[in-house]
Amino acid sequence: MGTVERKAKELRRRAHIQRAILGTLAVSGALAAVALAPAIVAAAGLIARQSGYKFGYRARTAAGRLAQKGLVRFVERDGKKWIEITEKGRRAVELDTMKVAALLGKRRWDKRYRVVIFDVPEVRKSTRRRLRQLMKECGLLRIQDSVWLFPHDCEELITLIKTDLNIGREVLYLVVESIENDKWIQNHFRLR
């Protein structure tokens, strides 16, 4: 395995552990950081075992990275350290849940397309890049650089993405009755 592949694999591993911690916190509210609550160990133990590191260290560093991102915060109550999920962390968990639902939610097609168009200024290039990445992860089809399409209702998902990235008027959500020469789109989403 090459250096680039190894680094990519390590980043994926870290993301899985962070998601497990964040998801557990979203469900439980707060966990004792001192003992690294059993719920976190159960949720992410398999991932950590594959890495060859001791899980306690991995979970603490993952929690630290989540705190740096503002997704969790450390608080002290009754002499114990706790990890709490922040509002930004809750939105991140909700966004992950919506992405999975968009990808897996095979629904009956209502013969309408949902089109997302955006115009994010060059000054916010990283936000634009992240928006494209999120839409790709959610299963939307890129028609043009700033025009993406999905055959099912995804308005809540797009609203969540807009909130997460702090972009409002730059992104528009459209419901379109028909698109010319759409057979390739129907084939892409297996709508026929």
C-alpha positions as CSV (number, residue, x, y, z in Angstrom):
1,M,0.0,0.0,0.0
2,G,1.4,3.4,-1.0
3,T,1.9,6.4,1.2
4,V,-1.1,8.3,-0.2
5,E,-3.4,5.3,0.3
6,R,-2.1,4.7,3.9
7,K,-2.8,8.4,4.8
8,A,-6.2,8.3,3.3
9,K,-7.0,5.1,5.2
10,E,-5.9,6.7,8.4
11,L,-8.1,9.7,7.8
12,R,-11.1,7.5,7.2
13,R,-10.4,5.6,10.4
14,R,-10.3,8.8,12.4
15,A,-13.5,10.0,10.8
16,H,-15.2,6.7,11.8
17,I,-14.1,7.0,15.4
18,Q,-15.2,10.7,15.5
19,R,-18.6,9.8,14.0
20,A,-19.1,7.0,16.6
21,I,-18.3,9.4,19.5
22,L,-20.5,12.2,18.1
23,G,-23.4,9.8,17.4
24,T,-23.1,8.3,20.9
25,L,-23.1,11.8,22.4
26,A,-26.1,12.8,20.3
27,V,-28.1,9.9,21.7
28,S,-26.9,10.1,25.3
29,G,-26.4,13.8,25.8
30,A,-23.2,13.7,27.8
31,L,-20.6,11.1,28.8
32,A,-18.0,11.0,31.4
33,A,-14.6,11.7,29.7
34,V,-12.5,10.3,32.5
35,A,-13.7,6.7,32.1
36,L,-14.5,7.0,28.4
37,A,-18.0,5.6,28.8
38,P,-18.6,2.1,27.6
39,A,-21.1,3.3,25.0
40,I,-18.3,5.0,23.1
41,V,-16.1,1.9,23.4
42,A,-18.9,-0.3,22.1
43,A,-19.7,2.0,19.2
44,A,-16.2,2.4,18.0
45,G,-14.2,-0.5,19.4
46,L,-14.1,-2.4,16.2
47,I,-12.7,0.5,14.3
48,A,-10.0,1.1,16.9
49,R,-9.0,-2.6,17.0
50,Q,-8.3,-2.5,13.3
51,S,-6.0,0.4,13.8
52,G,-3.6,-1.4,16.1
53,Y,-3.7,1.4,18.7
54,K,-5.2,1.3,22.2
55,F,-8.7,2.6,22.0
56,G,-8.6,4.8,25.0
57,Y,-5.9,7.0,23.5
58,R,-7.6,7.0,20.1
59,A,-11.0,8.0,21.6
60,R,-9.4,10.8,23.6
61,T,-7.6,12.2,20.6
62,A,-10.7,11.9,18.5
63,A,-12.7,13.7,21.2
64,G,-10.0,16.4,21.3
65,R,-10.3,16.9,17.5
66,L,-14.1,17.1,17.8
67,A,-13.7,19.8,20.5
68,Q,-11.3,21.7,18.2
69,K,-13.9,21.6,15.5
70,G,-16.5,22.9,18.0
71,L,-18.7,19.8,17.8
72,V,-18.2,18.9,21.4
73,R,-17.0,20.6,24.6
74,F,-15.4,19.4,27.8
75,V,-17.1,20.5,31.0
76,E,-16.4,19.6,34.6
77,R,-19.2,18.6,37.0
78,D,-18.8,17.2,40.5
79,G,-15.1,16.8,40.0
80,K,-15.5,14.7,36.8
81,K,-14.8,15.7,33.3
82,W,-17.6,15.3,30.8
83,I,-18.0,15.5,27.1
84,E,-21.1,17.3,25.8
85,I,-22.3,17.7,22.3
86,T,-22.7,21.3,21.0
87,E,-25.5,22.6,18.8
88,K,-23.0,22.5,15.9
89,G,-22.3,18.8,16.7
90,R,-26.1,18.0,16.8
91,R,-26.4,19.6,13.3
92,A,-23.5,17.5,12.1
93,V,-25.1,14.3,13.3
94,E,-28.4,15.3,11.8
95,L,-26.7,16.0,8.5
96,D,-25.0,12.6,8.5
97,T,-28.3,11.0,9.2
98,M,-30.0,12.9,6.4
99,K,-27.2,11.9,4.0
100,V,-27.6,8.3,4.8
101,A,-31.4,8.6,4.4
102,A,-31.0,10.3,1.0
103,L,-28.7,7.6,-0.3
104,L,-30.6,4.6,1.1
105,G,-34.2,6.0,0.9
106,K,-35.5,4.3,-2.2
107,R,-38.9,5.9,-2.6
108,R,-41.4,6.0,-5.4
109,W,-40.5,8.7,-7.9
110,D,-43.2,11.4,-8.2
111,K,-42.0,12.4,-11.8
112,R,-40.4,15.6,-10.5
113,Y,-36.8,16.6,-10.2
114,R,-35.3,18.5,-7.3
115,V,-32.6,20.9,-8.6
116,V,-30.1,22.7,-6.4
117,I,-28.4,25.7,-7.9
118,F,-25.9,27.9,-6.2
119,D,-23.6,30.9,-6.8
120,V,-21.0,31.1,-4.0
121,P,-18.5,33.9,-4.5
122,E,-14.8,33.2,-5.1
123,V,-14.0,34.7,-1.7
124,R,-15.8,31.7,-0.1
125,K,-14.1,29.0,-2.3
126,S,-13.7,26.5,0.5
127,T,-17.4,26.8,1.3
128,R,-18.3,26.2,-2.3
129,R,-15.9,23.1,-2.4
130,R,-17.5,21.7,0.8
131,L,-21.0,22.3,-0.6
132,R,-20.2,20.3,-3.8
133,Q,-18.6,17.6,-1.7
134,L,-21.7,17.3,0.6
135,M,-24.0,17.1,-2.4
136,K,-21.9,14.4,-4.0
137,E,-21.9,12.4,-0.7
138,C,-25.7,12.7,-0.5
139,G,-26.1,11.2,-4.0
140,L,-27.1,14.3,-6.0
141,L,-26.1,14.3,-9.6
142,R,-23.9,17.1,-11.0
143,I,-25.5,18.5,-14.1
144,Q,-23.1,21.5,-14.2
145,D,-20.6,22.9,-11.7
146,S,-23.3,24.8,-9.8
147,V,-26.3,22.8,-10.8
148,W,-27.1,19.5,-9.0
149,L,-30.2,17.3,-9.3
150,F,-32.0,14.6,-7.2
151,P,-35.2,12.8,-8.1
152,H,-36.7,12.8,-4.6
153,D,-37.6,15.4,-2.0
154,C,-34.4,16.6,-0.3
155,E,-35.5,20.0,0.8
156,E,-34.7,19.3,4.5
157,L,-31.3,18.0,3.6
158,I,-30.5,21.1,1.6
159,T,-31.8,23.4,4.3
160,L,-29.5,21.6,6.8
161,I,-26.5,22.0,4.5
162,K,-27.3,25.7,4.0
163,T,-27.5,26.1,7.8
164,D,-24.3,24.1,8.4
165,L,-22.3,26.1,5.8
166,N,-23.9,29.5,6.7
167,I,-25.1,30.1,3.1
168,G,-28.6,31.3,2.5
169,R,-29.4,33.2,-0.7
170,E,-26.5,31.7,-2.6
171,V,-28.3,28.3,-2.8
172,L,-31.7,27.8,-4.4
173,Y,-33.9,24.7,-4.3
174,L,-36.2,24.1,-7.2
175,V,-38.9,21.5,-8.0
176,V,-38.9,20.9,-11.8
177,E,-41.7,19.0,-13.7
178,S,-39.6,18.0,-16.7
179,I,-36.1,18.2,-18.2
180,E,-35.5,17.7,-21.9
181,N,-33.5,14.6,-22.8
182,D,-33.8,13.2,-19.3
183,K,-33.4,9.5,-20.1
184,W,-29.8,9.5,-19.0
185,I,-30.9,11.1,-15.7
186,Q,-33.6,8.4,-15.2
187,N,-31.0,5.7,-16.0
188,H,-28.5,7.2,-13.6
189,F,-31.0,7.1,-10.7
190,R,-32.6,3.8,-12.0
191,L,-36.1,5.5,-12.2
192,R,-37.3,3.5,-15.1
